[in-house]
């Protein structure tokens, strides 16, 4: 009447094989690198700078800072702190922020994957300041010398646009047809107005919305006040218009905020069938991946349960005949 060990092993293996990938796909996407910026100044003493911080002390202080940020990411989606160097010659300030539309466990996983990007040989080794942006979160830090007469915090690279620093931009495929372009520009003008209105009303400094055939997203740094956030998003919108006016998808990262949008190609011909998805997102809705995982996982469990019951019934019938 008992099932054989081999049968039980096969069932357990199939359950593990089918269900585990669904739980990991969503969080792994958020850890994809978008960009990184690193200071040219290092923590080592030399004749070109006065940051009197040993390599060992700097490494230990930065590790302690990362540990604080990672620990906090299991409880919140934004955190800012400072870490004093062991020899008290410098202080490293840092923060992390996750997108508001991801789960807290995905936030923790995303932030936990950030330090290796910085400590690797190819990214930001020994830099006194850095910013690393992944799909779902970012981390940044800056080192200030306390022993120098003046403390000029070193900034990561970027360029000025109004009152905010432009860190990174991505302009997608341009629209080539003139008639479509003019319709698109009119649509985007209205979509941007809607985006700025939405972010102004948002209490958590994040919004994700749709305007006709355009999906939009915006987020400001977690401790920004309403005026700072509105100004930053306005600057990002202006930059998107100037630099990526014909692009069907755009991501603009400023030092205090980011915006992204996606125009669904072919929407004029068939508005019910979008052909692409929001930049930085896995699908048209941020809940879709988890919903798909739940549905697929549930179907797999039901299927395997059916096989299990069938095998059990066959065993019982066999025993009855015996």
Order of alpha helices (4+ residues) and beta strands (2+ residues): alpha-beta-alpha-beta-beta-alpha-alpha-beta-beta-beta-beta-alpha-beta-beta-alpha-beta-beta-alpha
